[in-house]
Amino acid sequence: MAAIEQYVIDFVIKLRDKHNLNQEDIATILGVKRTFITNVESAKNRAKYNLSHIDKLADHFGISPKDFLPEKSLIKE
């Protein structure tokens, strides 16, 4: 998994913890099944959030989609 993808996943986990939400709550916000969120958060699975997911989460939490991304590239040469 690319570092940027893991960054977004970690951000959503922190956001969910901060607001005392569980995977089911995030799934409801996104209109997906809880198993999708479980798969996203699992290191063994390739499921990832897409831009539509990020946009829905940003709208729900009243933040910008850009807040889900790091300030600088995570690519290490």
N, CA and C of each residue as an Amber inpcrd file, in Angstrom:
protein
   231
   0.8520000  -1.1780000   0.0000000   0.0000000   0.0000000   0.0000000
   0.8950000   1.2370000   0.0000000   0.5140000   2.2160000  -0.7750000
   1.2860000   3.4570000  -0.8490000   1.1590000   4.2360000   0.4620000
   2.1940000   4.9680000   0.7800000   2.2130000   5.7520000   2.0210000
   1.0550000   6.7430000   2.0880000   0.6890000   7.3350000   0.9740000
  -0.4070000   8.3060000   0.9610000  -1.7340000   7.6310000   1.2950000
  -1.9180000   6.4080000   0.8230000  -3.1470000   5.6670000   1.1180000
  -3.2230000   5.3330000   2.6050000  -2.1100000   4.9230000   3.1780000
  -2.0790000   4.6250000   4.6080000  -2.2980000   5.8880000   5.4310000
  -1.7790000   7.0160000   4.9540000  -1.9620000   8.2930000   5.6440000
  -3.4570000   8.6160000   5.7450000  -4.1750000   8.4610000   4.6370000
  -5.6190000   8.7560000   4.6230000  -6.3630000   7.8060000   5.5560000
  -6.0310000   6.5430000   5.5060000  -6.6780000   5.5560000   6.3870000
  -6.4340000   5.9170000   7.8540000  -5.1880000   6.2380000   8.1890000
  -4.8580000   6.6170000   9.5680000  -5.5910000   7.8820000   9.9910000
  -5.7350000   8.8380000   9.0690000  -6.4570000  10.0760000   9.3790000
  -7.9170000   9.7780000   9.7050000  -8.5370000   8.9180000   8.9170000
  -9.9490000   8.5780000   9.1500000 -10.1050000   7.8420000  10.4780000
  -9.1760000   6.9560000  10.7910000  -9.2360000   6.2500000  12.0810000
  -9.1330000   7.2430000  13.2360000  -8.2110000   8.2030000  13.1440000
  -8.0710000   9.2190000  14.1940000  -9.3270000  10.0780000  14.2950000
  -9.8890000  10.4430000  13.1540000 -11.1040000  11.2520000  13.1310000
 -12.2590000  10.4860000  13.7730000 -12.3660000   9.2250000  13.4470000
 -13.4290000   8.3890000  14.0080000 -13.2580000   8.2400000  15.5140000
 -12.0300000   8.0260000  15.9610000 -11.7670000   7.9130000  17.4040000
 -12.0640000   9.2280000  18.1320000 -11.6640000  10.3290000  17.5260000
 -11.8880000  11.6580000  18.1260000 -13.3740000  11.9250000  18.3530000
 -14.2010000  11.4300000  17.4450000 -15.6470000  11.6640000  17.5320000
 -16.4000000  10.4760000  18.1390000 -15.6430000   9.5540000  18.7400000
 -16.2350000   8.3760000  19.3830000 -17.1830000   7.6090000  18.4570000
 -16.7280000   7.3930000  17.2260000 -17.5110000   6.6510000  16.2520000
 -16.8780000   5.2860000  16.0350000 -17.6750000   4.3460000  15.5450000
 -17.1420000   3.0300000  15.2170000 -17.1780000   2.8290000  13.7050000
 -16.7290000   1.6700000  13.2750000 -16.6960000   1.3920000  11.8400000
 -18.0850000   1.4470000  11.2170000 -19.0830000   0.9910000  11.9430000
 -20.4620000   1.0220000  11.4390000 -20.9090000   2.4570000  11.1730000
 -20.5330000   3.3780000  12.0590000 -20.8940000   4.7890000  11.8730000
 -20.2680000   5.3530000  10.5960000 -18.9940000   5.0480000  10.3790000
 -18.3190000   5.5320000   9.1640000 -18.9620000   4.9060000   7.9330000
 -19.2970000   3.6410000   8.0190000 -19.9630000   2.9580000   6.9060000
 -21.2960000   3.6310000   6.5740000 -22.0380000   4.0000000   7.5900000
 -23.3250000   4.6760000   7.3740000 -23.1200000   6.0180000   6.6850000
 -22.1300000   6.7810000   7.1270000 -21.8280000   8.0790000   6.5090000
 -21.5080000   7.8950000   5.0280000 -20.7600000   6.8400000   4.7160000
 -20.3240000   6.6110000   3.3350000 -21.3310000   5.8470000   2.4920000
 -22.3310000   5.2560000   3.1430000 -23.3020000   4.4550000   2.3960000
 -22.7250000   3.1370000   1.9180000 -21.8430000   2.5580000   2.7380000
 -21.2310000   1.2590000   2.4220000 -21.4760000   0.3050000   3.5880000
 -21.0830000  -0.9430000   3.4090000 -21.2150000  -1.9190000   4.4990000
 -20.0390000  -1.7900000   5.4590000 -20.2690000  -2.1780000   6.7040000
 -19.2040000  -2.1180000   7.7050000 -17.9990000  -2.9420000   7.2910000
 -18.2500000  -4.0380000   6.5840000 -17.1330000  -4.8940000   6.1580000
 -16.1650000  -4.1450000   5.2470000 -16.6640000  -3.1820000   4.4840000
 -15.7680000  -2.3690000   3.6540000 -14.8010000  -1.5910000   4.5360000
 -15.3090000  -0.9800000   5.6010000 -14.4540000  -0.2050000   6.5090000
 -13.4520000  -1.1380000   7.1870000 -13.9000000  -2.3050000   7.5950000
 -12.9990000  -3.2990000   8.1840000 -11.8830000  -3.6430000   7.2000000
 -12.2470000  -3.8360000   5.9430000 -11.2550000  -4.1690000   4.9190000
 -10.2860000  -3.0140000   4.6600000 -10.7810000  -1.7890000   4.6930000
  -9.9090000  -0.6280000   4.5110000  -8.8840000  -0.5650000   5.6380000
  -9.3320000  -0.8090000   6.8520000  -8.4460000  -0.6840000   8.0140000
  -7.5480000  -1.9030000   8.2250000  -7.7860000  -2.9700000   7.4970000
  -6.9740000  -4.1760000   7.6190000  -5.7080000  -4.0560000   6.7670000
  -4.5680000  -4.3630000   7.3490000  -3.3020000  -4.3150000   6.6150000
  -3.2440000  -5.3990000   5.5380000  -4.0750000  -6.4060000   5.6520000
  -4.0500000  -7.5190000   4.7040000  -4.9480000  -7.2990000   3.4950000
  -5.7090000  -6.2170000   3.4860000  -6.6830000  -6.0030000   2.4230000
  -6.3080000  -4.8110000   1.5650000  -6.7460000  -4.8240000   0.3360000
  -6.4220000  -3.7420000  -0.5950000  -7.5350000  -2.6960000  -0.7230000
  -8.6040000  -2.8050000   0.0360000  -9.6830000  -1.8150000  -0.0380000
  -9.1510000  -0.4580000   0.4030000  -9.6020000   0.5910000  -0.2710000
  -9.1280000   1.9360000   0.0250000 -10.2830000   2.9250000  -0.0980000
 -10.1230000   4.0450000   0.5710000 -11.0710000   5.1350000   0.3830000
 -10.8070000   5.7890000  -0.9700000 -11.8790000   6.2050000  -1.6400000
 -11.7100000   6.9510000  -2.8810000 -12.0580000   8.4190000  -2.6400000
 -11.9580000   9.2280000  -3.6530000 -12.2060000  10.6630000  -3.4890000
 -13.6480000  10.9630000  -3.0840000 -14.5770000  10.1760000  -3.5660000
 -15.9730000  10.3550000  -3.1790000 -16.1570000  10.0940000  -1.6790000
 -15.4980000   9.0560000  -1.1690000 -15.5510000   8.7610000   0.2650000
 -14.9800000   9.9340000   1.0730000 -13.8410000  10.4200000   0.6360000
 -13.1920000  11.5390000   1.3390000 -14.0970000  12.7610000   1.3280000
 -14.7390000  13.0200000   0.1860000 -15.6340000  14.1700000   0.0840000
 -16.8250000  14.0290000   1.0340000 -17.4050000  12.8340000   1.1200000
 -18.5350000  12.6060000   2.0340000 -18.1150000  12.7690000   3.4890000
 -16.9480000  12.2360000   3.8450000 -16.4620000  12.3720000   5.2210000
 -16.1640000  13.8290000   5.5510000 -15.5470000  14.5310000   4.6210000
 -15.2360000  15.9450000   4.8340000 -16.5250000  16.7400000   5.0640000
 -17.5430000  16.4790000   4.2580000 -18.8280000  17.1650000   4.4160000
 -19.4460000  16.8370000   5.7710000 -19.4290000  15.5760000   6.1510000
 -20.0230000  15.1730000   7.4280000 -19.3470000  15.8490000   8.6160000
 -18.0150000  15.9220000   8.5870000 -17.2720000  16.4770000   9.7200000
 -17.0030000  17.9830000   9.5970000 -17.4720000  18.5940000   8.5140000
 -17.3110000  20.0400000   8.3480000 -15.8610000  20.4650000   8.1400000
 -15.0920000  19.6280000   7.4430000 -13.7040000  19.9620000   7.1450000
 -13.4990000  19.8830000   5.6370000 -12.3260000  20.2730000   5.1940000
 -12.0140000  20.2410000   3.7690000 -11.4690000  18.8720000   3.3680000
 -11.7600000  18.4320000   2.1600000 -11.1490000  17.1850000   1.6870000
  -9.6160000  17.2390000   1.7400000  -9.0550000  18.4230000   1.5810000
  -7.5910000  18.5310000   1.6110000  -7.0250000  18.2140000   3.0010000
  -7.8540000  18.2990000   4.0360000  -7.4010000  17.9730000   5.3870000
  -7.0460000  16.4930000   5.5380000  -7.5040000  15.6630000   4.6180000
  -7.2380000  14.2380000   4.6650000  -5.8590000  13.8900000   4.0960000
  -5.2020000  14.8810000   3.5080000  -3.9180000  14.6520000   2.8490000
  -2.7820000  15.3370000   3.5980000  -1.5650000  14.7920000   3.4680000
  -0.4230000  15.4330000   4.1220000  -0.0640000  16.7440000   3.4160000
   0.6660000  17.5870000   4.1090000   1.0720000  18.8610000   3.5240000
   2.0630000  18.6830000   2.3830000   2.9020000  17.6550000   2.4810000
   3.9180000  17.4050000   1.4600000   3.8290000  15.9570000   0.9900000
   4.3970000  15.7110000  -0.1580000   4.4320000  14.3640000  -0.7110000
   5.1190000  13.3950000   0.2430000   4.6450000  12.1750000   0.2570000
   5.2300000  11.1270000   1.0920000   6.1470000  10.2110000   0.2960000
   6.3720000  10.5330000  -0.9580000   7.2410000   9.7100000  -1.8010000
   8.6890000   9.9440000  -1.3710000   9.3670000   8.8300000  -1.1000000
  10.7680000   8.9010000  -0.7100000  11.6050000   8.3710000  -1.8560000
  12.5100000   9.1830000  -2.2930000  13.3680000   8.7680000  -3.4190000
  14.6110000   8.1050000  -2.9320000
